[in-house]
């Protein structure tokens, strides 16, 4: 689509990579501040499947969402 072409011409990352980056930033913020289930975090960040969300999160940050959340929730 048009946005994908613009990202390819002017950006340093592909559009889908940018979308994933934004979703992961939102997930990190939610996990740091709120006591929500992983399923709820995944849905709020645009992931229809919490298992997929967990795989993507772990691949990017080296921790599961639960492990990441535990660091901030005490």
mmCIF file of the N, C-alpha and C atoms, coordinates in Angstrom:
data_MODEL
# 
_entry.id   MODEL 
# 
loop_
_atom_site.group_PDB 
_atom_site.id 
_atom_site.type_symbol 
_atom_site.label_atom_id 
_atom_site.label_alt_id 
_atom_site.label_comp_id 
_atom_site.label_asym_id 
_atom_site.label_entity_id 
_atom_site.label_seq_id 
_atom_site.pdbx_PDB_ins_code 
_atom_site.Cartn_x 
_atom_site.Cartn_y 
_atom_site.Cartn_z 
_atom_site.occupancy 
_atom_site.B_iso_or_equiv 
_atom_site.pdbx_formal_charge 
_atom_site.auth_seq_id 
_atom_site.auth_comp_id 
_atom_site.auth_asym_id 
_atom_site.auth_atom_id 
_atom_site.pdbx_PDB_model_num 
ATOM 1   N N  . UNK A 1 1  ? 0.822  -1.183  0.000  1.00 0.00 ? 1  UNK A N  1 
ATOM 2   C CA . UNK A 1 1  ? 0.000  0.000   0.000  1.00 0.00 ? 1  UNK A CA 1 
ATOM 3   C C  . UNK A 1 1  ? 0.869  1.251   0.000  1.00 0.00 ? 1  UNK A C  1 
ATOM 4   N N  . UNK A 1 2  ? 0.241  2.388   0.034  1.00 0.00 ? 2  UNK A N  1 
ATOM 5   C CA . UNK A 1 2  ? 0.958  3.658   -0.080 1.00 0.00 ? 2  UNK A CA 1 
ATOM 6   C C  . UNK A 1 2  ? 1.920  3.883   1.091  1.00 0.00 ? 2  UNK A C  1 
ATOM 7   N N  . UNK A 1 3  ? 1.467  3.607   2.313  1.00 0.00 ? 3  UNK A N  1 
ATOM 8   C CA . UNK A 1 3  ? 2.345  3.796   3.473  1.00 0.00 ? 3  UNK A CA 1 
ATOM 9   C C  . UNK A 1 3  ? 3.566  2.890   3.414  1.00 0.00 ? 3  UNK A C  1 
ATOM 10  N N  . UNK A 1 4  ? 3.375  1.674   2.996  1.00 0.00 ? 4  UNK A N  1 
ATOM 11  C CA . UNK A 1 4  ? 4.499  0.747   2.881  1.00 0.00 ? 4  UNK A CA 1 
ATOM 12  C C  . UNK A 1 4  ? 5.531  1.263   1.897  1.00 0.00 ? 4  UNK A C  1 
ATOM 13  N N  . UNK A 1 5  ? 5.068  1.817   0.795  1.00 0.00 ? 5  UNK A N  1 
ATOM 14  C CA . UNK A 1 5  ? 5.984  2.374   -0.200 1.00 0.00 ? 5  UNK A CA 1 
ATOM 15  C C  . UNK A 1 5  ? 6.735  3.577   0.352  1.00 0.00 ? 5  UNK A C  1 
ATOM 16  N N  . UNK A 1 6  ? 6.027  4.441   1.090  1.00 0.00 ? 6  UNK A N  1 
ATOM 17  C CA . UNK A 1 6  ? 6.686  5.602   1.685  1.00 0.00 ? 6  UNK A CA 1 
ATOM 18  C C  . UNK A 1 6  ? 7.755  5.178   2.688  1.00 0.00 ? 6  UNK A C  1 
ATOM 19  N N  . UNK A 1 7  ? 7.449  4.186   3.509  1.00 0.00 ? 7  UNK A N  1 
ATOM 20  C CA . UNK A 1 7  ? 8.437  3.694   4.463  1.00 0.00 ? 7  UNK A CA 1 
ATOM 21  C C  . UNK A 1 7  ? 9.643  3.118   3.737  1.00 0.00 ? 7  UNK A C  1 
ATOM 22  N N  . UNK A 1 8  ? 9.406  2.402   2.663  1.00 0.00 ? 8  UNK A N  1 
ATOM 23  C CA . UNK A 1 8  ? 10.501 1.810   1.906  1.00 0.00 ? 8  UNK A CA 1 
ATOM 24  C C  . UNK A 1 8  ? 11.397 2.883   1.295  1.00 0.00 ? 8  UNK A C  1 
ATOM 25  N N  . UNK A 1 9  ? 10.807 3.976   0.853  1.00 0.00 ? 9  UNK A N  1 
ATOM 26  C CA . UNK A 1 9  ? 11.574 5.037   0.207  1.00 0.00 ? 9  UNK A CA 1 
ATOM 27  C C  . UNK A 1 9  ? 12.316 5.916   1.207  1.00 0.00 ? 9  UNK A C  1 
ATOM 28  N N  . UNK A 1 10 ? 11.698 6.180   2.365  1.00 0.00 ? 10 UNK A N  1 
ATOM 29  C CA . UNK A 1 10 ? 12.232 7.202   3.261  1.00 0.00 ? 10 UNK A CA 1 
ATOM 30  C C  . UNK A 1 10 ? 12.631 6.708   4.644  1.00 0.00 ? 10 UNK A C  1 
ATOM 31  N N  . UNK A 1 11 ? 12.234 5.534   4.995  1.00 0.00 ? 11 UNK A N  1 
ATOM 32  C CA . UNK A 1 11 ? 12.472 5.074   6.359  1.00 0.00 ? 11 UNK A CA 1 
ATOM 33  C C  . UNK A 1 11 ? 13.641 4.122   6.474  1.00 0.00 ? 11 UNK A C  1 
ATOM 34  N N  . UNK A 1 12 ? 13.987 3.851   7.710  1.00 0.00 ? 12 UNK A N  1 
ATOM 35  C CA . UNK A 1 12 ? 15.048 2.888   7.976  1.00 0.00 ? 12 UNK A CA 1 
ATOM 36  C C  . UNK A 1 12 ? 14.481 1.516   8.332  1.00 0.00 ? 12 UNK A C  1 
ATOM 37  N N  . UNK A 1 13 ? 13.163 1.437   8.455  1.00 0.00 ? 13 UNK A N  1 
ATOM 38  C CA . UNK A 1 13 ? 12.511 0.158   8.730  1.00 0.00 ? 13 UNK A CA 1 
ATOM 39  C C  . UNK A 1 13 ? 11.258 0.036   7.874  1.00 0.00 ? 13 UNK A C  1 
ATOM 40  N N  . UNK A 1 14 ? 10.838 -1.194  7.686  1.00 0.00 ? 14 UNK A N  1 
ATOM 41  C CA . UNK A 1 14 ? 9.611  -1.419  6.923  1.00 0.00 ? 14 UNK A CA 1 
ATOM 42  C C  . UNK A 1 14 ? 8.409  -1.028  7.764  1.00 0.00 ? 14 UNK A C  1 
ATOM 43  N N  . UNK A 1 15 ? 7.294  -0.793  7.091  1.00 0.00 ? 15 UNK A N  1 
ATOM 44  C CA . UNK A 1 15 ? 6.080  -0.358  7.780  1.00 0.00 ? 15 UNK A CA 1 
ATOM 45  C C  . UNK A 1 15 ? 5.651  -1.361  8.844  1.00 0.00 ? 15 UNK A C  1 
ATOM 46  N N  . UNK A 1 16 ? 5.663  -2.644  8.513  1.00 0.00 ? 16 UNK A N  1 
ATOM 47  C CA . UNK A 1 16 ? 5.228  -3.663  9.467  1.00 0.00 ? 16 UNK A CA 1 
ATOM 48  C C  . UNK A 1 16 ? 6.153  -3.711  10.677 1.00 0.00 ? 16 UNK A C  1 
ATOM 49  N N  . UNK A 1 17 ? 7.446  -3.452  10.472 1.00 0.00 ? 17 UNK A N  1 
ATOM 50  C CA . UNK A 1 17 ? 8.386  -3.393  11.589 1.00 0.00 ? 17 UNK A CA 1 
ATOM 51  C C  . UNK A 1 17 ? 8.071  -2.206  12.493 1.00 0.00 ? 17 UNK A C  1 
ATOM 52  N N  . UNK A 1 18 ? 7.693  -1.083  11.886 1.00 0.00 ? 18 UNK A N  1 
ATOM 53  C CA . UNK A 1 18 ? 7.318  0.097   12.659 1.00 0.00 ? 18 UNK A CA 1 
ATOM 54  C C  . UNK A 1 18 ? 6.063  -0.184  13.488 1.00 0.00 ? 18 UNK A C  1 
ATOM 55  N N  . UNK A 1 19 ? 5.079  -0.809  12.875 1.00 0.00 ? 19 UNK A N  1 
ATOM 56  C CA . UNK A 1 19 ? 3.843  -1.144  13.591 1.00 0.00 ? 19 UNK A CA 1 
ATOM 57  C C  . UNK A 1 19 ? 4.160  -2.056  14.771 1.00 0.00 ? 19 UNK A C  1 
ATOM 58  N N  . UNK A 1 20 ? 5.001  -3.052  14.558 1.00 0.00 ? 20 UNK A N  1 
ATOM 59  C CA . UNK A 1 20 ? 5.382  -3.965  15.638 1.00 0.00 ? 20 UNK A CA 1 
ATOM 60  C C  . UNK A 1 20 ? 6.123  -3.207  16.743 1.00 0.00 ? 20 UNK A C  1 
ATOM 61  N N  . UNK A 1 21 ? 7.012  -2.278  16.364 1.00 0.00 ? 21 UNK A N  1 
ATOM 62  C CA . UNK A 1 21 ? 7.748  -1.473  17.339 1.00 0.00 ? 21 UNK A CA 1 
ATOM 63  C C  . UNK A 1 21 ? 6.788  -0.653  18.204 1.00 0.00 ? 21 UNK A C  1 
ATOM 64  N N  . UNK A 1 22 ? 5.789  -0.030  17.568 1.00 0.00 ? 22 UNK A N  1 
ATOM 65  C CA . UNK A 1 22 ? 4.800  0.764   18.310 1.00 0.00 ? 22 UNK A CA 1 
ATOM 66  C C  . UNK A 1 22 ? 4.003  -0.131  19.256 1.00 0.00 ? 22 UNK A C  1 
ATOM 67  N N  . UNK A 1 23 ? 3.591  -1.283  18.785 1.00 0.00 ? 23 UNK A N  1 
ATOM 68  C CA . UNK A 1 23 ? 2.827  -2.217  19.625 1.00 0.00 ? 23 UNK A CA 1 
ATOM 69  C C  . UNK A 1 23 ? 3.648  -2.696  20.818 1.00 0.00 ? 23 UNK A C  1 
ATOM 70  N N  . UNK A 1 24 ? 4.920  -2.986  20.590 1.00 0.00 ? 24 UNK A N  1 
ATOM 71  C CA . UNK A 1 24 ? 5.772  -3.451  21.680 1.00 0.00 ? 24 UNK A CA 1 
ATOM 72  C C  . UNK A 1 24 ? 6.043  -2.336  22.690 1.00 0.00 ? 24 UNK A C  1 
ATOM 73  N N  . UNK A 1 25 ? 6.190  -1.109  22.228 1.00 0.00 ? 25 UNK A N  1 
ATOM 74  C CA . UNK A 1 25 ? 6.370  0.022   23.150 1.00 0.00 ? 25 UNK A CA 1 
ATOM 75  C C  . UNK A 1 25 ? 5.136  0.189   24.028 1.00 0.00 ? 25 UNK A C  1 
ATOM 76  N N  . UNK A 1 26 ? 3.971  0.059   23.432 1.00 0.00 ? 26 UNK A N  1 
ATOM 77  C CA . UNK A 1 26 ? 2.726  0.157   24.198 1.00 0.00 ? 26 UNK A CA 1 
ATOM 78  C C  . UNK A 1 26 ? 2.628  -0.993  25.200 1.00 0.00 ? 26 UNK A C  1 
ATOM 79  N N  . UNK A 1 27 ? 2.991  -2.196  24.768 1.00 0.00 ? 27 UNK A N  1 
ATOM 80  C CA . UNK A 1 27 ? 2.943  -3.360  25.659 1.00 0.00 ? 27 UNK A CA 1 
ATOM 81  C C  . UNK A 1 27 ? 3.864  -3.160  26.858 1.00 0.00 ? 27 UNK A C  1 
ATOM 82  N N  . UNK A 1 28 ? 5.067  -2.668  26.621 1.00 0.00 ? 28 UNK A N  1 
ATOM 83  C CA . UNK A 1 28 ? 6.002  -2.425  27.725 1.00 0.00 ? 28 UNK A CA 1 
ATOM 84  C C  . UNK A 1 28 ? 5.427  -1.427  28.720 1.00 0.00 ? 28 UNK A C  1 
ATOM 85  N N  . UNK A 1 29 ? 4.833  -0.364  28.220 1.00 0.00 ? 29 UNK A N  1 
ATOM 86  C CA . UNK A 1 29 ? 4.246  0.648   29.097 1.00 0.00 ? 29 UNK A CA 1 
ATOM 87  C C  . UNK A 1 29 ? 3.116  0.047   29.939 1.00 0.00 ? 29 UNK A C  1 
ATOM 88  N N  . UNK A 1 30 ? 2.247  -0.720  29.301 1.00 0.00 ? 30 UNK A N  1 
ATOM 89  C CA . UNK A 1 30 ? 1.128  -1.339  30.020 1.00 0.00 ? 30 UNK A CA 1 
ATOM 90  C C  . UNK A 1 30 ? 1.646  -2.317  31.077 1.00 0.00 ? 30 UNK A C  1 
ATOM 91  N N  . UNK A 1 31 ? 2.619  -3.142  30.710 1.00 0.00 ? 31 UNK A N  1 
ATOM 92  C CA . UNK A 1 31 ? 3.156  -4.126  31.646 1.00 0.00 ? 31 UNK A CA 1 
ATOM 93  C C  . UNK A 1 31 ? 3.846  -3.464  32.835 1.00 0.00 ? 31 UNK A C  1 
ATOM 94  N N  . UNK A 1 32 ? 4.422  -2.293  32.623 1.00 0.00 ? 32 UNK A N  1 
ATOM 95  C CA . UNK A 1 32 ? 5.096  -1.580  33.710 1.00 0.00 ? 32 UNK A CA 1 
ATOM 96  C C  . UNK A 1 32 ? 4.105  -0.936  34.673 1.00 0.00 ? 32 UNK A C  1 
ATOM 97  N N  . UNK A 1 33 ? 2.974  -0.463  34.159 1.00 0.00 ? 33 UNK A N  1 
ATOM 98  C CA . UNK A 1 33 ? 2.088  0.383   34.957 1.00 0.00 ? 33 UNK A CA 1 
ATOM 99  C C  . UNK A 1 33 ? 0.817  -0.278  35.470 1.00 0.00 ? 33 UNK A C  1 
ATOM 100 N N  . UNK A 1 34 ? 0.355  -1.322  34.803 1.00 0.00 ? 34 UNK A N  1 
ATOM 101 C CA . UNK A 1 34 ? -0.963 -1.868  35.127 1.00 0.00 ? 34 UNK A CA 1 
ATOM 102 C C  . UNK A 1 34 ? -0.903 -3.358  35.437 1.00 0.00 ? 34 UNK A C  1 
ATOM 103 N N  . UNK A 1 35 ? -1.809 -3.818  36.244 1.00 0.00 ? 35 UNK A N  1 
ATOM 104 C CA . UNK A 1 35 ? -1.941 -5.239  36.576 1.00 0.00 ? 35 UNK A CA 1 
ATOM 105 C C  . UNK A 1 35 ? -3.015 -5.845  35.672 1.00 0.00 ? 35 UNK A C  1 
ATOM 106 N N  . UNK A 1 36 ? -2.642 -6.165  34.459 1.00 0.00 ? 36 UNK A N  1 
ATOM 107 C CA . UNK A 1 36 ? -3.579 -6.770  33.508 1.00 0.00 ? 36 UNK A CA 1 
ATOM 108 C C  . UNK A 1 36 ? -3.072 -8.147  33.116 1.00 0.00 ? 36 UNK A C  1 
ATOM 109 N N  . UNK A 1 37 ? -3.983 -8.991  32.675 1.00 0.00 ? 37 UNK A N  1 
ATOM 110 C CA . UNK A 1 37 ? -3.576 -10.307 32.185 1.00 0.00 ? 37 UNK A CA 1 
ATOM 111 C C  . UNK A 1 37 ? -2.808 -10.140 30.877 1.00 0.00 ? 37 UNK A C  1 
ATOM 112 N N  . UNK A 1 38 ? -2.005 -11.131 30.565 1.00 0.00 ? 38 UNK A N  1 
ATOM 113 C CA . UNK A 1 38 ? -1.248 -11.104 29.314 1.00 0.00 ? 38 UNK A CA 1 
ATOM 114 C C  . UNK A 1 38 ? -2.210 -11.067 28.132 1.00 0.00 ? 38 UNK A C  1 
ATOM 115 N N  . UNK A 1 39 ? -3.314 -11.789 28.249 1.00 0.00 ? 39 UNK A N  1 
ATOM 116 C CA . UNK A 1 39 ? -4.325 -11.779 27.188 1.00 0.00 ? 39 UNK A CA 1 
ATOM 117 C C  . UNK A 1 39 ? -4.856 -10.363 26.966 1.00 0.00 ? 39 UNK A C  1 
ATOM 118 N N  . UNK A 1 40 ? -5.140 -9.653  28.050 1.00 0.00 ? 40 UNK A N  1 
ATOM 119 C CA . UNK A 1 40 ? -5.656 -8.283  27.946 1.00 0.00 ? 40 UNK A CA 1 
ATOM 120 C C  . UNK A 1 40 ? -4.612 -7.344  27.334 1.00 0.00 ? 40 UNK A C  1 
ATOM 121 N N  . UNK A 1 41 ? -3.366 -7.487  27.734 1.00 0.00 ? 41 UNK A N  1 
ATOM 122 C CA . UNK A 1 41 ? -2.291 -6.659  27.168 1.00 0.00 ? 41 UNK A CA 1 
ATOM 123 C C  . UNK A 1 41 ? -2.175 -6.922  25.671 1.00 0.00 ? 41 UNK A C  1 
ATOM 124 N N  . UNK A 1 42 ? -2.193 -8.192  25.297 1.00 0.00 ? 42 UNK A N  1 
ATOM 125 C CA . UNK A 1 42 ? -2.088 -8.552  23.879 1.00 0.00 ? 42 UNK A CA 1 
ATOM 126 C C  . UNK A 1 42 ? -3.214 -7.918  23.073 1.00 0.00 ? 42 UNK A C  1 
ATOM 127 N N  . UNK A 1 43 ? -4.433 -8.012  23.570 1.00 0.00 ? 43 UNK A N  1 
ATOM 128 C CA . UNK A 1 43 ? -5.569 -7.426  22.852 1.00 0.00 ? 43 UNK A CA 1 
ATOM 129 C C  . UNK A 1 43 ? -5.445 -5.918  22.744 1.00 0.00 ? 43 UNK A C  1 
ATOM 130 N N  . UNK A 1 44 ? -5.049 -5.258  23.822 1.00 0.00 ? 44 UNK A N  1 
ATOM 131 C CA . UNK A 1 44 ? -4.930 -3.798  23.808 1.00 0.00 ? 44 UNK A CA 1 
ATOM 132 C C  . UNK A 1 44 ? -3.834 -3.315  22.863 1.00 0.00 ? 44 UNK A C  1 
ATOM 133 N N  . UNK A 1 45 ? -2.890 -4.194  22.564 1.00 0.00 ? 45 UNK A N  1 
ATOM 134 C CA . UNK A 1 45 ? -1.784 -3.824  21.680 1.00 0.00 ? 45 UNK A CA 1 
ATOM 135 C C  . UNK A 1 45 ? -1.974 -4.327  20.251 1.00 0.00 ? 45 UNK A C  1 
ATOM 136 N N  . UNK A 1 46 ? -3.142 -4.861  19.956 1.00 0.00 ? 46 UNK A N  1 
ATOM 137 C CA . UNK A 1 46 ? -3.450 -5.255  18.586 1.00 0.00 ? 46 UNK A CA 1 
ATOM 138 C C  . UNK A 1 46 ? -3.058 -6.663  18.204 1.00 0.00 ? 46 UNK A C  1 
ATOM 139 N N  . UNK A 1 47 ? -2.781 -7.504  19.181 1.00 0.00 ? 47 UNK A N  1 
ATOM 140 C CA . UNK A 1 47 ? -2.461 -8.903  18.910 1.00 0.00 ? 47 UNK A CA 1 
ATOM 141 C C  . UNK A 1 47 ? -3.691 -9.749  19.212 1.00 0.00 ? 47 UNK A C  1 
ATOM 142 N N  . UNK A 1 48 ? -4.274 -10.389 18.214 1.00 0.00 ? 48 UNK A N  1 
ATOM 143 C CA . UNK A 1 48 ? -5.473 -11.193 18.451 1.00 0.00 ? 48 UNK A CA 1 
ATOM 144 C C  . UNK A 1 48 ? -5.181 -12.491 19.206 1.00 0.00 ? 48 UNK A C  1 
ATOM 145 N N  . UNK A 1 49 ? -3.915 -12.894 19.251 1.00 0.00 ? 49 UNK A N  1 
ATOM 146 C CA . UNK A 1 49 ? -3.522 -14.164 19.855 1.00 0.00 ? 49 UNK A CA 1 
ATOM 147 C C  . UNK A 1 49 ? -2.444 -13.900 20.908 1.00 0.00 ? 49 UNK A C  1 
ATOM 148 N N  . UNK A 1 50 ? -2.714 -14.212 22.162 1.00 0.00 ? 50 UNK A N  1 
ATOM 149 C CA . UNK A 1 50 ? -1.746 -13.926 23.222 1.00 0.00 ? 50 UNK A CA 1 
ATOM 150 C C  . UNK A 1 50 ? -0.495 -14.802 23.117 1.00 0.00 ? 50 UNK A C  1 
ATOM 151 N N  . UNK A 1 51 ? -0.610 -16.002 22.555 1.00 0.00 ? 51 UNK A N  1 
ATOM 152 C CA . UNK A 1 51 ? 0.579  -16.840 22.359 1.00 0.00 ? 51 UNK A CA 1 
ATOM 153 C C  . UNK A 1 51 ? 1.546  -16.186 21.374 1.00 0.00 ? 51 UNK A C  1 
ATOM 154 N N  . UNK A 1 52 ? 1.006  -15.654 20.296 1.00 0.00 ? 52 UNK A N  1 
ATOM 155 C CA . UNK A 1 52 ? 1.842  -14.956 19.314 1.00 0.00 ? 52 UNK A CA 1 
ATOM 156 C C  . UNK A 1 52 ? 2.472  -13.721 19.949 1.00 0.00 ? 52 UNK A C  1 
ATOM 157 N N  . UNK A 1 53 ? 1.686  -12.971 20.718 1.00 0.00 ? 53 UNK A N  1 
ATOM 158 C CA . UNK A 1 53 ? 2.206  -11.798 21.418 1.00 0.00 ? 53 UNK A CA 1 
ATOM 159 C C  . UNK A 1 53 ? 3.387  -12.194 22.302 1.00 0.00 ? 53 UNK A C  1 
ATOM 160 N N  . UNK A 1 54 ? 3.246  -13.277 23.049 1.00 0.00 ? 54 UNK A N  1 
ATOM 161 C CA . UNK A 1 54 ? 4.320  -13.723 23.939 1.00 0.00 ? 54 UNK A CA 1 
ATOM 162 C C  . UNK A 1 54 ? 5.582  -14.090 23.165 1.00 0.00 ? 54 UNK A C  1 
ATOM 163 N N  . UNK A 1 55 ? 5.425  -14.760 22.030 1.00 0.00 ? 55 UNK A N  1 
ATOM 164 C CA . UNK A 1 55 ? 6.582  -15.127 21.211 1.00 0.00 ? 55 UNK A CA 1 
ATOM 165 C C  . UNK A 1 55 ? 7.295  -13.892 20.680 1.00 0.00 ? 55 UNK A C  1 
ATOM 166 N N  . UNK A 1 56 ? 6.528  -12.930 20.160 1.00 0.00 ? 56 UNK A N  1 
ATOM 167 C CA . UNK A 1 56 ? 7.117  -11.702 19.615 1.00 0.00 ? 56 UNK A CA 1 
ATOM 168 C C  . UNK A 1 56 ? 7.810  -10.917 20.726 1.00 0.00 ? 56 UNK A C  1 
ATOM 169 N N  . UNK A 1 57 ? 7.161  -10.806 21.874 1.00 0.00 ? 57 UNK A N  1 
ATOM 170 C CA . UNK A 1 57 ? 7.725  -10.057 22.996 1.00 0.00 ? 57 UNK A CA 1 
ATOM 171 C C  . UNK A 1 57 ? 9.039  -10.692 23.446 1.00 0.00 ? 57 UNK A C  1 
ATOM 172 N N  . UNK A 1 58 ? 9.039  -11.999 23.621 1.00 0.00 ? 58 UNK A N  1 
ATOM 173 C CA . UNK A 1 58 ? 10.254 -12.686 24.076 1.00 0.00 ? 58 UNK A CA 1 
ATOM 174 C C  . UNK A 1 58 ? 11.381 -12.568 23.057 1.00 0.00 ? 58 UNK A C  1 
ATOM 175 N N  . UNK A 1 59 ? 11.045 -12.675 21.782 1.00 0.00 ? 59 UNK A N  1 
ATOM 176 C CA . UNK A 1 59 ? 12.050 -12.549 20.728 1.00 0.00 ? 59 UNK A CA 1 
ATOM 177 C C  . UNK A 1 59 ? 12.691 -11.158 20.760 1.00 0.00 ? 59 UNK A C  1 
ATOM 178 N N  . UNK A 1 60 ? 11.892 -10.137 21.027 1.00 0.00 ? 60 UNK A N  1 
ATOM 179 C CA . UNK A 1 60 ? 12.397 -8.768  20.995 1.00 0.00 ? 60 UNK A CA 1 
ATOM 180 C C  . UNK A 1 60 ? 13.140 -8.380  22.273 1.00 0.00 ? 60 UNK A C  1 
ATOM 181 N N  . UNK A 1 61 ? 12.665 -8.833  23.438 1.00 0.00 ? 61 UNK A N  1 
ATOM 182 C CA . UNK A 1 61 ? 13.220 -8.357  24.700 1.00 0.00 ? 61 UNK A CA 1 
ATOM 183 C C  . UNK A 1 61 ? 13.943 -9.420  25.527 1.00 0.00 ? 61 UNK A C  1 
ATOM 184 N N  . UNK A 1 62 ? 13.860 -10.678 25.116 1.00 0.00 ? 62 UNK A N  1 
ATOM 185 C CA . UNK A 1 62 ? 14.556 -11.733 25.840 1.00 0.00 ? 62 UNK A CA 1 
ATOM 186 C C  . UNK A 1 62 ? 13.881 -12.176 27.127 1.00 0.00 ? 62 UNK A C  1 
ATOM 187 N N  . UNK A 1 63 ? 12.679 -11.677 27.370 1.00 0.00 ? 63 UNK A N  1 
ATOM 188 C CA . UNK A 1 63 ? 11.876 -12.043 28.536 1.00 0.00 ? 63 UNK A CA 1 
ATOM 189 C C  . UNK A 1 63 ? 10.448 -12.289 28.086 1.00 0.00 ? 63 UNK A C  1 
ATOM 190 N N  . UNK A 1 64 ? 9.731  -13.115 28.837 1.00 0.00 ? 64 UNK A N  1 
ATOM 191 C CA . UNK A 1 64 ? 8.302  -13.231 28.561 1.00 0.00 ? 64 UNK A CA 1 
ATOM 192 C C  . UNK A 1 64 ? 7.616  -11.978 29.095 1.00 0.00 ? 64 UNK A C  1 
ATOM 193 N N  . UNK A 1 65 ? 6.419  -11.675 28.629 1.00 0.00 ? 65 UNK A N  1 
ATOM 194 C CA . UNK A 1 65 ? 5.695  -10.529 29.189 1.00 0.00 ? 65 UNK A CA 1 
ATOM 195 C C  . UNK A 1 65 ? 5.503  -10.649 30.703 1.00 0.00 ? 65 UNK A C  1 
ATOM 196 N N  . UNK A 1 66 ? 5.259  -11.858 31.187 1.00 0.00 ? 66 UNK A N  1 
ATOM 197 C CA . UNK A 1 66 ? 5.097  -12.066 32.623 1.00 0.00 ? 66 UNK A CA 1 
ATOM 198 C C  . UNK A 1 66 ? 6.372  -11.755 33.399 1.00 0.00 ? 66 UNK A C  1 
ATOM 199 N N  . UNK A 1 67 ? 7.515  -12.194 32.874 1.00 0.00 ? 67 UNK A N  1 
ATOM 200 C CA . UNK A 1 67 ? 8.796  -11.897 33.515 1.00 0.00 ? 67 UNK A CA 1 
ATOM 201 C C  . UNK A 1 67 ? 9.074  -10.396 33.504 1.00 0.00 ? 67 UNK A C  1 
ATOM 202 N N  . UNK A 1 68 ? 8.777  -9.766  32.389 1.00 0.00 ? 68 UNK A N  1 
ATOM 203 C CA . UNK A 1 68 ? 8.984  -8.317  32.272 1.00 0.00 ? 68 UNK A CA 1 
ATOM 204 C C  . UNK A 1 68 ? 8.112  -7.577  33.277 1.00 0.00 ? 68 UNK A C  1 
ATOM 205 N N  . UNK A 1 69 ? 6.856  -7.949  33.350 1.00 0.00 ? 69 UNK A N  1 
ATOM 206 C CA . UNK A 1 69 ? 5.914  -7.314  34.269 1.00 0.00 ? 69 UNK A CA 1 
ATOM 207 C C  . UNK A 1 69 ? 6.352  -7.483  35.721 1.00 0.00 ? 69 UNK A C  1 
ATOM 208 N N  . UNK A 1 70 ? 6.844  -8.668  36.070 1.00 0.00 ? 70 UNK A N  1 
ATOM 209 C CA . UNK A 1 70 ? 7.262  -8.950  37.444 1.00 0.00 ? 70 UNK A CA 1 
ATOM 210 C C  . UNK A 1 70 ? 8.387  -8.031  37.897 1.00 0.00 ? 70 UNK A C  1 
ATOM 211 N N  . UNK A 1 71 ? 9.217  -7.598  36.984 1.00 0.00 ? 71 UNK A N  1 
ATOM 212 C CA . UNK A 1 71 ? 10.309 -6.687  37.337 1.00 0.00 ? 71 UNK A CA 1 
ATOM 213 C C  . UNK A 1 71 ? 9.792  -5.333  37.816 1.00 0.00 ? 71 UNK A C  1 
ATOM 214 N N  . UNK A 1 72 ? 8.611  -4.953  37.363 1.00 0.00 ? 72 UNK A N  1 
ATOM 215 C CA . UNK A 1 72 ? 8.064  -3.645  37.711 1.00 0.00 ? 72 UNK A CA 1 
ATOM 216 C C  . UNK A 1 72 ? 6.967  -3.721  38.766 1.00 0.00 ? 72 UNK A C  1 
ATOM 217 N N  . UNK A 1 73 ? 6.359  -4.873  38.917 1.00 0.00 ? 73 UNK A N  1 
ATOM 218 C CA . UNK A 1 73 ? 5.248  -5.010  39.855 1.00 0.00 ? 73 UNK A CA 1 
ATOM 219 C C  . UNK A 1 73 ? 5.719  -5.414  41.246 1.00 0.00 ? 73 UNK A C  1 
ATOM 220 N N  . UNK A 1 74 ? 6.984  -5.736  41.363 1.00 0.00 ? 74 UNK A N  1 
ATOM 221 C CA . UNK A 1 74 ? 7.529  -6.082  42.675 1.00 0.00 ? 74 UNK A CA 1 
ATOM 222 C C  . UNK A 1 74 ? 7.322  -7.495  42.949 1.00 0.00 ? 74 UNK A C  1 
# 
